[in-house]
Amino acid sequence: MDTSKEASPRSSSHPTSPTTLLYQQDATLSTHDTSLLSLTPLTSHPVSIQSLFKLQGSSANHHILTTVSTIFAAQGGGQPADTGTIQSLASPALSFKVLSTRYGPNRQILHMGSFLPVPSDELDELGYEAFVPGATVRQMIDVPKRRLHARIHTAGHILGLAVRELRDVVGPVVDGKAMHYPQSAFVEFHGLIEGRHKGAIQAKVNEIVARKIPVNVHFWSEDVMRETCVIPPAEGMVEEVGKGELLRAVEVEGLGAYPCGGTPMPDTGSCGMVVRRITRQKGVTKISYQVVEES
């Protein structure tokens, strides 16, 4: 057997086909079998692609892997990327550790990572040849991390809608940008909310969580999105999906919908949070929050 083929994966050409985003259709999927499209060294990509991934140390052993479809949610919309593994079904000892996922050109999802070490005596005859275009691979996301990200993201929508429900109390504010990362989650609003309203906002959030309201995913035209959603879809979202294509919205039933490409929870019941603080600067209010640990 040619051991040089086992020593490192063989590169294929850079991908050109769009990826089917299964995580946007069914956020409950945690494993999925699909076909490999490409496997290329990270360093073979232009700087604009390499710079999407913030690596510490050398990137020499890192690759970008693309597939026909994916359950790995890409970083974007304020939500962190999924991580996990992609395993060869033809050579099960061989696994690709996904460290990050980002949106690439041509509506592709780029899975960046590296191969987990495998003792040479555990590799079968295929070796790294199991990771060639057309090969069947199994995607497995880090489920606890996905659930945490989903809870934080959905909690951000709940917070925004709670403030909207209280607009007669807190004043006429408009949703701005948001970040749904552990330890640094916040929602911004254009307009000023006084700190004395923190208790009322917390109480409204608690009420929405306690009601276990269904959270629904919709695919609407741009016109419907602009008429229905709390805020209009960003130009980047329209460009990413394609002009004239249906856009994705996440709705807390009966309260409101947001343009969203993330992975929501099925209802509000598991999204309990603490409103940490309210800060104001240059006409913008920032409300920081943190989801509570699940029992």
Solvent accessible surface area in square Angstrom, and as a share of the most:
residue,aa,sasa,rsa
1,M,147,0.65
2,D,74,0.39
3,T,96,0.56
4,S,76,0.49
5,K,108,0.46
6,E,17,0.08
7,A,82,0.64
8,S,65,0.42
9,P,20,0.13
10,R,135,0.49
11,S,59,0.38
12,S,27,0.17
13,S,91,0.59
14,H,77,0.35
15,P,19,0.12
16,T,103,0.60
17,S,52,0.34
18,P,78,0.49
19,T,11,0.06
20,T,60,0.35
21,L,37,0.18
22,L,32,0.16
23,Y,2,0.01
24,Q,23,0.10
25,Q,117,0.52
26,D,56,0.29
27,A,28,0.22
28,T,112,0.65
29,L,60,0.30
30,S,41,0.27
31,T,76,0.44
32,H,40,0.18
33,D,62,0.32
34,T,13,0.07
35,S,40,0.26
36,L,1,0.01
37,L,55,0.27
38,S,1,0.01
39,L,1,0.00
40,T,1,0.01
41,P,36,0.22
42,L,3,0.02
43,T,73,0.42
44,S,57,0.37
45,H,14,0.06
46,P,78,0.49
47,V,119,0.68
48,S,77,0.50
49,I,19,0.10
50,Q,49,0.22
51,S,57,0.37
52,L,43,0.22
53,F,11,0.05
54,K,175,0.74
55,L,56,0.28
56,Q,186,0.82
57,G,69,0.66
58,S,85,0.55
59,S,28,0.18
60,A,69,0.54
61,N,117,0.60
62,H,30,0.13
63,H,18,0.08
64,I,0,0.00
65,L,0,0.00
66,T,1,0.00
67,T,0,0.00
68,V,68,0.39
69,S,11,0.07
70,T,0,0.00
71,I,1,0.00
72,F,0,0.00
73,A,2,0.01
74,A,8,0.06
75,Q,59,0.26
76,G,32,0.31
77,G,67,0.65
78,G,16,0.15
79,Q,3,0.01
80,P,15,0.09
81,A,12,0.09
82,D,2,0.01
83,T,26,0.15
84,G,14,0.13
85,T,35,0.20
86,I,0,0.00
87,Q,44,0.19
88,S,1,0.00
89,L,67,0.33
90,A,58,0.45
91,S,1,0.01
92,P,82,0.52
93,A,45,0.35
94,L,0,0.00
95,S,15,0.10
96,F,0,0.00
97,K,91,0.39
98,V,1,0.00
99,L,65,0.32
100,S,20,0.13
101,T,0,0.00
102,R,49,0.18
103,Y,57,0.22
104,G,17,0.16
105,P,72,0.45
106,N,89,0.46
107,R,125,0.46
108,Q,2,0.01
109,I,0,0.00
110,L,3,0.01
111,H,0,0.00
112,M,5,0.02
113,G,0,0.00
114,S,27,0.17
115,F,30,0.12
116,L,67,0.33
117,P,129,0.81
118,V,29,0.17
119,P,73,0.46
120,S,84,0.54
121,D,127,0.66
122,E,103,0.46
123,L,18,0.09
124,D,57,0.30
125,E,151,0.68
126,L,82,0.41
127,G,1,0.01
128,Y,22,0.09
129,E,42,0.19
130,A,4,0.03
131,F,1,0.00
132,V,35,0.20
133,P,72,0.45
134,G,58,0.55
135,A,20,0.15
136,T,63,0.37
137,V,0,0.00
138,R,89,0.32
139,Q,0,0.00
140,M,58,0.26
141,I,15,0.08
142,D,53,0.27
143,V,77,0.44
144,P,103,0.65
145,K,77,0.33
146,R,14,0.05
147,R,100,0.36
148,L,64,0.32
149,H,9,0.04
150,A,5,0.04
151,R,12,0.04
152,I,6,0.03
153,H,8,0.04
154,T,1,0.00
155,A,0,0.00
156,G,3,0.03
157,H,17,0.08
158,I,0,0.00
159,L,0,0.00
160,G,1,0.01
161,L,2,0.01
162,A,0,0.00
163,V,1,0.00
164,R,95,0.35
165,E,84,0.38
166,L,22,0.11
167,R,119,0.44
168,D,145,0.75
169,V,81,0.46
170,V,10,0.06
171,G,19,0.19
172,P,132,0.83
173,V,27,0.15
174,V,90,0.52
175,D,18,0.09
176,G,22,0.21
177,K,135,0.57
178,A,33,0.25
179,M,69,0.31
180,H,6,0.03
181,Y,61,0.23
182,P,49,0.31
183,Q,133,0.59
184,S,59,0.38
185,A,3,0.02
186,F,28,0.12
187,V,6,0.04
188,E,30,0.14
189,F,2,0.01
190,H,104,0.46
191,G,23,0.22
192,L,105,0.52
193,I,0,0.00
194,E,85,0.38
195,G,36,0.35
196,R,181,0.66
197,H,14,0.06
198,K,78,0.33
199,G,52,0.50
200,A,39,0.30
201,I,0,0.00
202,Q,40,0.18
203,A,60,0.47
204,K,40,0.17
205,V,0,0.00
206,N,76,0.39
207,E,74,0.33
208,I,1,0.00
209,V,20,0.11
210,A,78,0.61
211,R,136,0.49
212,K,137,0.58
213,I,11,0.06
214,P,61,0.39
215,V,14,0.08
216,N,44,0.22
217,V,57,0.33
218,H,50,0.22
219,F,89,0.37
220,W,52,0.18
221,S,44,0.29
222,E,34,0.15
223,D,100,0.52
224,V,57,0.32
225,M,0,0.00
226,R,106,0.39
227,E,146,0.65
228,T,68,0.40
229,C,14,0.09
230,V,27,0.16
231,I,44,0.22
232,P,81,0.51
233,P,5,0.03
234,A,67,0.52
235,E,108,0.48
236,G,45,0.43
237,M,33,0.15
238,V,7,0.04
239,E,134,0.60
240,E,66,0.30
241,V,32,0.19
242,G,21,0.20
243,K,160,0.68
244,G,76,0.74
245,E,87,0.39
246,L,98,0.49
247,L,2,0.01
248,R,8,0.03
249,A,0,0.00
250,V,2,0.01
251,E,36,0.16
252,V,2,0.01
253,E,83,0.37
254,G,73,0.71
255,L,29,0.14
256,G,17,0.17
257,A,2,0.02
258,Y,14,0.05
259,P,24,0.15
260,C,9,0.06
261,G,29,0.28
262,G,5,0.05
263,T,1,0.00
264,P,18,0.11
265,M,13,0.06
266,P,93,0.59
267,D,46,0.24
268,T,0,0.00
269,G,26,0.25
270,S,27,0.17
271,C,0,0.00
272,G,17,0.16
273,M,7,0.03
274,V,75,0.43
275,V,1,0.01
276,R,81,0.30
277,R,121,0.44
278,I,20,0.10
279,T,63,0.36
280,R,112,0.41
281,Q,130,0.58
282,K,189,0.80
283,G,39,0.37
284,V,41,0.24
285,T,0,0.00
286,K,74,0.31
287,I,0,0.00
288,S,6,0.04
289,Y,1,0.01
290,Q,71,0.31
291,V,17,0.10
292,V,66,0.38
293,E,167,0.75
294,E,84,0.38
295,S,164,1.06
